[in-house]
Structures are given as structure tokens and as C-alpha cells.
């Protein structure tokens, strides 16, 4: 019997588990899906905006895999410094597939980036998505939108679109979501009236999908404004026929907005292009008061060059959304330039050679690119490599039940009944607040909810 650990329960991890149990080359494979959180689904739970019900419903598909008879979810299992070392984990399984994503935000690298009121988009997303690692200081959380009338979002990808949309959503629109109650209350009292979403290149190079882009135009009492002069700077704007279909559709949507007169609605989202941030400026209290941008121009090679002309955009909140980087796991090799684990078709490389039994999939394998569905072929490639290696891997003796080894290492894994107890607790919390569901936003609350299932094996009683 082949025993495999998959580290990470987001889409890439669950797709890897699915590929393992659906293949017929080794029909007796057993898969433990580990996560440092007591909750599964990764960014589908903690990264997808709460008003995106269709995408969040992907959890139902992931659930089917995690409920497979040969798949076991084990939450609250952390791998790395101060936790379970990779070498010890590999001693419990024939193979380990790391699907840990890319957890670090890229920085702007400009003066003033650390001013109060300047955050990464991920910090904002984690807060309104109830990630237990979100900012713990209540005053800091309120500070996202307290006394904010104008905000700047640096970046033109889907995450930037999400945070811009959430900043202007009304309370009535957010009430049916699973947003934590504290965040719902803060956003309900928001006075944000203008959001500028800014990219350093042109509209034909923006990373958002057309579906996400169009959603901005459907927001109640909100208008989207686009400067036609900025669109015209893009060489592909006049004739977008040579662009990839997705980029061509984006340009057409932006063209339609640019041709529409301003309507004077209560809230505005301004899409700006060919501007790169050079500094964040502070107000009299030391809080961020705006962002200085340099006008850029196409360089003829797909990049941009500075023009020496500058523009200040006032803002009491600045969110950067300029990409992610993988974070090294102590005990695994790491490419600091690419922010990934070195690999060959998913096999982890140590000193250029495949490390027996160690694999990667998802963003930690290929970098932070693609959409959720991109993880499926990525994980499948890794699993095919693993299965090719399996005849040699199964010759190494491992414990009959790795869970005993995890407990012996001092871990208290949350099993599937523990997660179901968290789901019930969130439904009960929602009902008590007059809502359908409300997420539990803190570690203590999640652990307490999972502990309700301890008697049925939901939370190990090992101490």
C-alpha cells in the first residue's frame, strides 16, 4: 500500500489527492491531506471574495475528494520551523507532495510603503475572509476604512479587482455572505467614495479576467471611469485584433466605459494605466495621504519606461496587489530568484538530483500564475511522476498509520469531524446574528469549535 501525504488542502493539494485515488496503476494508495489550518480548501475559503458565491461553491467539489474513503483530512498540522520537519514527515509516508502555495506578497519597494494606512491586498483579503492569521489588533482592522474616503489599489489583476469591489460594496449586498461579523460591521460603516485601481502598463497587459472586470460595471450606485487618453497610449488599443482573446475582450469593455459620460453616482472606481508608484506620502498625522506616480510610456518591447512626469493621487488607504512569492520551508531546497522549490516534472531536486519521495505542485512548483483550474494539470503531472517512482518508493518501510507518528511528534490533528464541527459552529453563529452563516475569524474560536468533535475523533486528544 502506497502512503502519500499532501501538504496543503487548497485546489492544487486536493487535485493531487484526486489524481492519486482515481488512477488504477496503484489502486491501494492512501492519501492524507495535511494543512496547518484546521479548515480545508485553502484560498477557495480564504482568498476568494465572499460575494463570489459561484467560485466559492468549488468547495463542494473539493469536499467530495476529501470525503473519499482513501483520503483523510488532517488539519492543524504545520510543517517547517518550530513544527514538523520535512525529513520527519517523509519518515511517516512513502511520498510527500508539497502544495503550499505562495504566501508572501511582493512589495512595491518605494519610500513610505510602511506608513500607517498602507497594506498588502492580502492583509485586507485575509481580514474580510476571516483568516485566523489576519491582523489581530482591532484598531488596526478598523483602520482599513476608518476615515477613508479615497483609496488607491496598486495593481490590475483579479485580486485588485476584488478588493476594489469590496471597498464599495454596500452592507445589504454583503449581508448574505459568510464574511465575519466584525468586518461586515466595519465595511457597512465605510465612507469610501472613490477607488483608483492603477497599473504601470497598459490595458492590453492587465491581468484581470473579463468576467471580473465586468462585475465592476454591475455594482449598484457605482460608476467605473476610464481615461480615454490613457487607453490611447497602449499601441494595441486602436487595433486590438492581434491580442489574445481575453485581452481583446478587456480592451473592448474598457473602451465602452471610456466612451460613457460620467453620471455623478455616489461611488466611483477609476481604472488608471501607465502609472507606476514612486512613493507614498504622509499627512500631518503621519498616516498615508496619497501616492505619487510617474507616468510611464510603452518602450516598444512590452515594457514601459519613465517619462519624468508625475501625478499625485490622494488616498487615506493604499493596498498593493502586485503579485506573490513562495516562502521557503526549512528542510526543503528553495530557488530564491523564482520563489519556488526546484523540481523536474514535480520531483523535488536536491543538488540537481531528484529527491526520492519528495514532490511539489501548485504555485510553489510553478510560481504564482494561472487560475484555479490551472492547478489540475499541474498536480496531475506531479502525480504521474510520483506513480512512475512508486515501485521503488513502496519498498521503504513506513508506519501502518502515519497519524500515530504525527501524534507522537506532539501534533493534535483536526480530522474531518472536527472540520464539520467548525462548519456547524459557523452556521450557528450566523443564525444568532440573523444571517445564514458567519465565519469564525480567530484561532481560539476555530480550535474550540473543532474540539466539540473530539469525542468522535475530530481532534486528537494527544497532549
N, C-alpha and C positions, 0 to 999 in steps of 0.2 A: 504494500500500500504506500503510495506517494503522499507524504505530508508536506503541504505548502503553506507558508504564511504570506499574506498580502498585507503590506503596511500602508494603510490609508483606505478609507471607505468612501471616497468620492467616486465619480464616474470611472476614472481610469482603474482604480482598485477593484471596483465591483465588476467592470467589464473583464478584467483579468480573471477574477474568480469565475465569472460566467463561462469564459472560454475554457477554463480548466475542467469544469464539471460537465460541459456539453460535448467535449471531444470523446472519441471512442478508442483512442490509442492506449490509454491507461484508465479504464473505467472505474477503478477503485480509488481515485485520487480524493483526498480530503483537504479542504481549504479553510484556514482560519483567517478572517479579515480583521486586522487589528487597527485600532485608532486611538490616538491619545485622548480624544474626547469621549464622553460616554454616549454620544449620539452619532449615528451614521450619516452618510450622504455628502459629507464634505461641503464643497462650495454650492452644491444644489440647495443645501439647508442654510448655509451661512454666507453665500455670495450672490445668489440670485435675489433680485429686488422683491420685496414682499407683495408688490402689486402685479408680479408676473406669474399668475396662477398656472398658466399653461406650462411654462418651463418648470415651475416647482412641482408640477404633477409628475415629472420624471421620477420623483421619489417612489412612486408606485411601481415603476419598472425595476428600480434598484432594489426595492423591498422584496420583489419576487425572487431575485437572485439570493439575497441574504437569508431568505426563508427556505432555501433549497436544503434537502436532507443531508447533503455532503458539504454544506457551507455553514460556518459558525462565526457570528459576530462577537468580537471581544473588545469592548471599549475600555477607556481609561488605561490603555497600555502605551506607554511612551518609550520610544527608542532613542537613545543618544545620551548626551552628557547628563550625569546625575540620575539616569534611568537605566534601562536595559541595554547593554552594549550590543551592537550588531553581531559580534562574534558569539556571544552567549545565545542570542536569538537563533542563529544558524545552527547551534548545537541542539536545538529543540525540533528543527524541521529539516527535511531534505533540501528544501529550497525556500528562499525568501525573495519576494518581489516588492521592491520599494516604489510606492506610488504616492509620494509625499508632496507633490505639487511644487509651487514656487512661492514661498511665504513672505518674502521680503519685497518691499516697494522700492522702485527706483526713485532716486532723489533728483531734484532739479539742479542742485549744485550751484545755487545762486545766493548772494547775500540776503539775509532776512528770512530765509526759508524756515527757521525755527522760531519765528515770532509767535506769540500767542495769537490764536485765530488762524494759523496755518497748519493744515493737517494733510495726511495722505487720504486719498479717497477710500482706501481700505479701512482706515480707522473709522470713518463715517459709516461705511457699509457694515462693518462689524458691530457698531453700536446699534444701528436700526435693525440689524438682523439678529441681535441678542447673542452674539458670540461671547462666551464667558471670558475671553481674553480682552474684551473691549475695555476702553478707558474706565477705571473704577471710580475716579473722582467725579462725584455728581455735579459739582460746579463746572468741571471741565466738559462734561457731557452737555450740560445746558448751554455751555459756551459755543457749541456748534452754531446755533442760530440765534442766541440771545442778542438782542440789539443789532441784528443783522438785517439790512435792507437790500444790500447788493453783495453778490458772491461771484467769485471767479473760479471756474473749473479749468485747470490746465490739462489739456488732452482732448482727443476727439475719437475715442474708442467707445465700446459699448458700456464700459464701467462709467466713463464720463457722462454718457447719456443717462445712465441710471441715476447717478447722484444729482444731476441737473433736474431730472424729472421729480425725484423725491423732494427736492428743495421747494418745489412749487405745488406739490400735491396738497389738496385740501384734506381736512380731518375726516370729512364724510367719506372720501374716497379711500382713506387708509383704514378706516374702522373695520371693514370686513377682513383685513389681512391678519397674519399671525404676528405682526410687529409687537415687540414688548410694550407694555402699557406706558412705561416711563417715556420711551422715545415717542410714542404716539402723542402723549400729552405735550411734550416739548415742540414737536412739529405742528401740532394743532394751534399752538400759540405763536407760530412763526410769523414774522413781519417781512420775510424775504419777498421782494417785488421784482428784482432783476437778477438774472443769472447770465454771466458771459462764459461761454464754453469756447476755449481758444486753442488753436492748433498752429504749430510752427510751419507747417507745409500747407498745401492746397486741398481743396475739396476732393479732388480725384485720388488723393492719397490717404484720406481719412479712413480709420479702421472700423467705424461703426457699421452695423448692418442696416440695410434699408428698412427692415421691419422696425428696428429700434428707433431709427431716425424718424419714421413717420409717426410713431407714438407721441413724439413731442408736439406734433401739429394737432393731435386729438385731445390735448389736455384742456379741461374746462377753464374758461375765462383766462386763457394764457395764449399769447401770440409769439410766434417764432420769427425773429428778424434776422435777415441776412443782407450784408452789404454787397450789392452787385459789383462794385468796383474791386472788392477783394476776390470775388469769384473770377473776375476777368483776368486777374493776374495769373491764373492757372492756365498753362498752354493748352491743356486738354478740355478746357471749359467750352470754348467756342465750337469745337467738334469732338464730342465725347465718343464717337463711333469706334475708335480704336481701343477704348478702355475695356477691361473685364466687365462682364455684365453687372456685377454687384456695384462696382464703382460708377458705371454709367447710370444705373438707377439712382444712386445717391446724388449725382450731379443734377439729374432731372428734378428730383424732389427739392433740392436747394434752389434751383432755377425758379421753380414755381413760387417758393417763398420770397425770393428776392424781387419778383415782379409784383408781389401783392402789397398794396399800400398799408401803412401802419394803421391799426384800428383803435389804439388807445385802451386796450384791455388792462385789467388790474395787474397782471403779471406778464413779464417778458423774458424770453430766453433768446439771447443774442449768440449766433454762431459766427465766430471770428476766425479768420485764416491768415496765414503768412505773418504771424506774430510769435516771437519767442521770448520767454521771460528772461530778464537780466537781473532783476532784484525785486524783493518785496519791501514795501515801505511801511514805516510805523507812524502811528498817530501820536498825539500828545501823551497818551497814557501808556505808550509802548506796545499797544495792540496793533495788529496788522491793519493798515488803512487802504492798501491798494497794491497793485502790481505794475511794475514798469516793464514794457515790452519793446523790443526792437522790431521794426518792420523788416521782414525778410523778402527775398526775391528768388525765383527759380534760378538754379545755376546751370540748367540745361542737361544735367546728368541725373535728375531725380532727386537732388538735394536742394538746399537753399543756402543763400549767402546773405550776410547782414547788409543793410542799406545805410546804416548810420542815422536813421530817423527813428524816433522813439515816441511812445504813447503810454500814458498812464491811465489805468482803469481802476477807479475807486472800488474798494470792496472791504467789507469787515470780516469776510470769510474767504479763505483761499484753500481749495482742495486740489492736490496734484494727482493726476491719473495718467502717468507716463510709462506704465509697464511694471513688471515684476521680475524678481530674480530668485533662483533657487537658493536654499540655505544649506550649507554643508552639515552632514551628520557625522559626528565624531566616530571614527572607525570605518568610514567609507571613503574611497577616493573622491576628489572633487575638482572640477575644472573651474577655477576662479574667474576665468575670462568669459566662459559661456554660462556660468551659473548652473551647470548640470553635472551629473555623475558620468564619467567616461564609460562608454559602452560600445558593444558591437552587436547590432540587432537585438538589443535589450540585455545582453550579457555584460555585467559589470566588469570593467577592465582594471586590473591592478598591475602597475608597471607594464602596461601594454598587453597583458595576457588575461584571458577570461578567468574570473574567479569562480571556481566551482560552487554552484548553488546560489549565487547572488545575481539578481536581475533588477531592472528598472523599467517603469512605464509611466506615461503621462508627462507632465511638464518637467519633472526632474530628469527625464530622459531626453526630451527634445527641445526644452525651453518653453517659455510661456506663449505658445502660438496655437491657433486653431480655436474651434468652438467645442462644445461638449461632445458632439458626435465624433470629433477628430480622435478622441481617446479610444474609440472602439478598435479601429485598425492598428493603432499604436500598441494597445495592450495585446491584441491578437498576435502581432509579430513577436512580442516578447514571449508569450506563452508557447508559440511554436518552437522558439529556441530552447525553452525550458523542457519541452517534451522531447526534443531531439537529444537532450542531455540526460533525460530521466533514467534510462537503463543504468547509467553509471551512478547517478545520484542515489537511487534506492538501495545501493549496496552499503551505504554508510548507515550504521545503526543510529536510530533516534528514539526518544521515548514513545511509548504507545499512545499516550495522551499528553500533548505539549502543555495543556492547561495546568497540569500539576507542576511542571517546570516553571511556568510563569508565576504561579503562586509561591513556589519555593524561592523565587527571586524577590519576593516581597511585594508583588503586584496584587491588586484586587480587581480583576477584570469585571466589567459590567457586561453580562451576557444579554441575549435578545430579550428575555423577560424584563430585564432592567430597563432597556430602551422602551419597551411597551409601557412600562410604568411611568416613564417620563412623558410619553405621549398622552397617557390618561391624565396626568397631573396638569399638563398644559391645556387640555380640553376643559378640565375642571376650573382652572384659573380663568380661562376665557369666559366660561359661563358665569362665574362670580362677578365678572366685570361687565356683563351684558354683551359679550362678544362670543364669536364661535370658538376661537382659540387665541391664546396669547402665550408666546414663548417665555420660558424661564431663562433669565438673562445671566445668571451667575453660577459659578462652580458649586457653591454650597447648596443652592436650590436643586441643581441637577443631581448632585450626589444624594441628597435627601430623597428625591423622588425615586431614583433608581434603587435605593435601599429598601423601598417598600416591597420590592420583589425579591429581597434577599432570601426569604424562606423558600422560594421556588427556584433558587439558583440564579437569579438575575444579577446578584452582586456577590462575589466571593466573600465568605466570612473569614478568610485567612487574614491574620493580623501579624 
